[in-house]
């Protein structure tokens, strides 16, 4: 006869052990839970009357949309961010931006490191999954990547230091410019920090009612924002690797090289395309002087990394320009960065695979290295999942809002890529449209890899190999 032993552990110990078991048994589902919880908490905070200037209750759809856009560091908004929220609401949003920008799992690991003075294996695995989605899958994973498990502690220190240093630097660059524009010292410091945080986290929220309109010709202001967006979009593993390379302690990995080269190519190509397509549009670049036009085109190309700032009315751009920006936003920035999209390395792997196929090579090779087939399979999965999410969300948004196709597609891709640029569809949407865009932001930020791994019932090993048979493709 079995005797049932009563569990006399305190409730908080039981809760901790439950989450510990949940994290170890299903890291992907735990990642989704850890990411979604701050969204719900911030929604409740922003729904409070104290969060608004006029002390009214923000409608649930708007509070939820803003919370999702904040934690996802997207930048889309359905209310005026400069006038709707009180100081309390803005502080809550800034904290949410930091949480979303650093990454919920990375933040959890940082807090654990502070509390215990060390990182356990599970904490390292959770932090590593933020820098390498391949770890979320069962089976062996090559450690010849940007960040190894033994370096997670250094990566987390780099995250904390880089966030503090970069945001402080950008604040110091922007604040004097705001003072020259007529802001009082306190407002200049507050708005400068808001701009810096919003730019580095690739969000695009603007704290001033007039937006960036007064700075359309200001190379210093736009340059400071661009620097912050680029640094945020490269990803913490790249910043970590660059910091080690500068100190002469480590060579640049293939991931770092591909991220830097692909990002530079996309920035240049995007700027040239936007300039060529919009130079005669009197509603955008055509109304600017010849020296400002290339600066605006370059600034918009940078913002498609996931930055979300704009000095022109995006809804007035040509459809061809919107399509170019659609493609750039869909790609997004670097892995484990504050930007969204399918990531630049995913695009690089697919391009290199196509190039290898055209040359008749069996292997994907670049920078004297070979990329394994499982990375290609994962890249294809990411693109297919991303394209499916964008297609379904666009159809749903057009159905409920009757918005023009090119505008609906633009805002959906902006939501998926957590970019924040908008043609106005997000702000003018009904409640159903807001929830559709919020769900798209969630799917884009959580990551198609994590989402697919979480939805999969289980990983099963097959102990036999079926007969091979080719199909006709192309």
N, C-alpha and C positions, 0 to 999 in steps of 0.2 A: 504494500500500500504506500502510495506516494504522499508525502506530507508537503503541502504547499507552504512555502516560506514567504512570509509577508515582507514586502520591500519597505524598509523603514528609512530609505534615503529621503532627504528634503526634496521638495517639488522642483527647486531650481537645479538641483543635481540631476534629477530625472530629465528635466527639459534639456539641459546641456548634453547629457548622454544621448538623448534622442536625436538632436541635431548633429551630434558627432557621428552617430551611426548613419544618419541620412546623408551626410556629406561624403562619407567613405563609400557607401553603397551606390550612390548615384550623384556624382559630382556635377553633372550637367543640370539635373533637376534642382540641386542645391543652389547652383549658380543663378538659375532663374528665380528661385525663391528669394535669394539674397538681393537680387536686383529689383524685384517687384515690390518688396516690402517698403523701401524708402519712398517709392512713388505713392503708395497708399498713405503713408504717414504724412508726406508733404501735401497731398490732396486735402487731408483733414485739417492741416495747419492753415492752408490757403483758403479754406472754407470759413474760417473764423472771421467775425466782423473786424477784429483788430488788425487783420492783414490788409485791409483796404483803406484808402484815404478817407472815404466818406462813411466808414464804419458800417457798411452794408454787407450782407452775405453774398459772396460770389457764387453764381450758379454752378452746380456740381460739374457740368460738362466743361465749363471754362476753368474751374479749379483743377480738375483732373487733367485736362489738356496741358495747362501750364506746368503742373507737376511732372507730367510725363516728358514734356519738352525740356524741362530743367534737368531731371535725372538722366535723360537721354542726351543731354547737351546738344539739343537740336537747334533751338532758336525760333521756331515757329510760335506764333502767339495769336490768341483770339481776342485779347484785350490790349489796351495801350499800356505797355510795360512801364512807361515813364510816369504815367499819371494815375494808374489804377491802384497800384500797390502802395501801402504805407511803408514806413521805415522798417517795421516789424516784418512785413511781407517781403520786402527787398532783402533783408538779412537772411530770412529763411530760404529765399531763392538763391542767394550767393552760396550759402552752405550746401544747398542741393547741387549747385554747379560744381563745387569742389568734390563732392561725393561722386557725382557722375563722371567728372573729368578724370579723377584718380582711378576710378574703377572700384566698385563696391567690394570685390574680392580682395583687391590690393589694399584697400582701406582696412578691411577686416584683418588682414595679415599684419599691417602696420600696428594696429591697436593691440593685436596679440603679441607682437614683438616688444612693444612698450611695456605691456603688462608682465610678460614672462622673461624678458631680456634674452629670449632665444626663439628660434622658429623650429617647430616640430616638422616631421616629414609631411604630415597632412597639410599643414599650413603652407609649406613650400610648394606642394602639388597644386593647391588652390591658387596661389599667386602665380605659379608657372603657367597654369591654364589660361591666365589673362594674357600671357605673352606667346603662348604656343597652343592653338586650338587642337593640334594633333593629340595632345595629352588626354583629351576628353574621350578618345576612342580606346577600346580595349586592344591589347596587343602591344608589341614592342614599338618604341618610338626612337628614332635616331636622335642622339644628343648633339649632333653637329649643327647647332642652331644658334640663334642670337643669344639666348640666355640658358645656361644649364642649371640644374637643381642646386648645385653647390654655390651658385652665384645669386640666388634669389634674395638673400639678405642684402647683398650689395645693390641689387636692382631696386629693392624697396627703399633703401637709403637714398638712391639716386632719384627716385620718384619724389620723395619728400623734399629733398634739397632743390631739385629742379623746379618744382612747383613754387616753392618759396622764393627762389632766386629770380626766376623768369618773371613771375607776376610782380615782384618788387621792382625789377628793372623796367618793365613796361609801364608800371604806374609812375615811376620817376620820369619816364620819357613823356608821358601824356599829360601829367599834372601841370607842368609849366605852360603847355600849349592851351590848356583850358583856362588858366589864369590870364593869359594874354587875350583870350576870347571874351573875358569879362566876368568869369565865375569868381565867387568869393573863395578864400582859401579852403574852408571846410568842404564846400561843394566840389571844388576842383579835385581834392584828394579823394573824396568819396566816389565821384564819377570816374576819376582816373583808375581807381582800384576796380570799379565795376567793369569798365572797358577792358582792363588788363585780364581780369578773370574770365570775362565773356569771350575774349579773343583767344587766350591760351587753351581754354577748354573747348574751343571751336564751336561756341554756342551762337553768338550773334545778337544777344539781347542788347538793347541800347537804352541807357538810363536818361537820356535827354529827349524832350518832346519833339524837337526839330531834327533829331537823328544826326546823320553824318552830312546833311546838306551844307552846313557852314564850312565843312572841311573838304569839299569836293576838289579844290585845287591845292590842298595842303599836303605836300609830299611827306612832311615829317609825321603828321598824324596817321596818314594812310600807311606809311612805311612801318611805324611802330606796331600798328594792328596787324599788318601782313607778317612781320617777323614773329609775333606771338602765335598767329594761326599756323604758320609753317612749322615752328618748333613743336606745337601741340600735335600737328598732324603726322609728324615723323614717327612718333611712338617712343615710349620709354625704353624699350630694348635698344633702339638706335641711339638715343641720347646716352644711354649707359655705355654702349660700345664706343661711341665717339669720345666720351670722357676718358675711357681707358686708353684709347688709341692716342689721344693728345698727351697723356702721361707716359706714352711709350711702353705700355704694359700689355698690349694686346693688338693683334691685327684685326682688320675689319672683316667680318664674316660675310658670307654670300648674301644673307638676308639684308644686312646693312647696305651693301653695295647695290642690290636690286632696288631697295627702297629709295635710296638717294638718286640713282640714275633715272628710274621710272618717274619719280616725283618731279624731277627737273624737266624731263621731256614733256610731261603732261602740262606743267606750268607754262612752258614756252609755247607749245603748240596751242594751248587754250587761249593764251593772250593774243597770238597772231590771228587765230580764227575769229575771236570776238572783235578784234580791231577791224579786220577785213570785212566782216559782215555788218558791223554797226557804224562804220565811219561816216556814212551819209544819212544816218537816221537822226532826224532833227529832234526826236523825243529823247534821245540818249546821248551817244557820243557826238553826233553831228552838231549839237548845240554848244559843244565845248571848244576851247581854243586848241590849236594844233599840238601844243605841248602837253595839254591835259589828257588828250584822247588816249595816247599809249599808256599813260599812267593808270587811267580808269580801266582800260582793257586788262592790264596786268593785275590790277587789284581784284577785278571780278574773277580772273582765272585763279588767283590765290584763294578767293572765297569759296570756290567750288570744291576745294579740298574738304570742306565742311565748316568753313568759317561763318558764312551767313550774313556778313555785312555787305551793304551795297550803297553806292552813291548815286545810282540812277533807278528809275522806276522799271523793275524787271518786266512788268506786264506790258510795257511799251516797246520791248525789244522784238526784233523780227523772229518769226517762227524758226528760221534756220539757226539763229543764235541760241534760242531756247533749246533746240535739239542738241547743239554742241554742249551746252551747259548740263543738259540731262545726262549725257554720256560721262562727263567729268564728275558730276555728283554721284552717279551710280558707282564709279570706281572708288571715289573717296580718298582716304589717306593711307597711312601705314598701319600695320597690325599692332595691336595693343597700344593704340594711340587714342586721343580724344576725338578723333574723327570717325565717321561711319563708312558705309559703302562696302563693296566687296573686297576692298583693299588693293593697293597698287601692286603688291607682290603677286596677288592672284592673277591680275592682268598680265604681269610680266611672265609668269609661268605658262599661261595659255599662249601668249605670243611666241615664246621660245619653243613650245611644243609644236606649234604650227610651222615655225621656221625649221625645226628638226625634221618634221615630216616632209617639207618641201625639198630639203637637202638629201633626204633618204637616210638620215641618221637614226640609229636605233635608240640612242640615248639623248636626253635633253641636257645640253652642256652650255655653260656660260662661266666666264671668269675662271677657267681651268677647273671647274667643278661640275659634277654630275648631279642632277636633280632626280630623286627616286620617283618611281611611278605612283606611289601612294599620295605624294604631294599633288601630282597632276589630277588624280581622281578626286581629291578633296577640292581642288580649285574648280573643277567642272561642277561638282555638287554645289559649291557656294554660289556660282553664277546661276545655275538652274533654279536653285531655291530663291535666290534674290530676284530673278526675272519673274518667277511665278508669283512671289509676294507683290511685286510692283504691278503686274498685270491684273491680278485679282483685286487689289486695292483701288486701282484706277477705274476698273469697271464698276465697282461698288460705289466709288465716290461720284462718278458721272451719273449713276442711277439715282442717287439720293439728292444730289445738288444741281444736276443738269448743267454743270459747268462745261465750258468748251474743252475739247479733248486735250489740246496742247497745254492749257492751263492746269487741268486736273492732273495730267501726267507729270508736269513739272513739279507741282506741290507734293505729289505722292513720292516721286524720286527724292525730292528734298527731305521728306520725312524719313524715308528708308535710309538715305545716306546721312541722316542727322545733320543736314546742312543748314537749314533755316532760311534760305532764300525763298521768296514766295511771290506769286503773281496776284495774290489777294484772295485766292480760293479758301485758304485756311481761315482767314478772319471772317469771311462772308458765309461760311458753311453753317448749316443747321446742326442740331445736336448729333444726328446720325453721322454727318460728315466729320464732325470733330472726333467722334469715337473711332471712326475708320482711320483717320490720320494718326490718332494716338496709338492705335494698335500697330500701325505701320512703323511708327517710331520705335515702339517696343521691340518689334521683330528685327528692325535694323540695328538697334543698339545691342540687344542681347547677342546677336550674331547668328547667322544662318547655321553655322556649324554647331553651336551650343544648342540651338533650337532643334535641329535635326537629331542630335544625340539624345536630347531629353525626350523627344517624342518616340524614339525607337524603344520598343518594349524590352529588348535585351540584345546582347551581342552573343552570337552562338558560333562555335567552332565546327567546321565541317571536316571530318576525318577522311574524306575521299575527294577525288577530282573527277568531274564529269568530262565526257568526251568533248573535244573542241570542234566547233563548226563556225565558219565565217558567214557573215551576212553582208549584203551589198549596201554600202553607205555612200552618200554624196551623189 
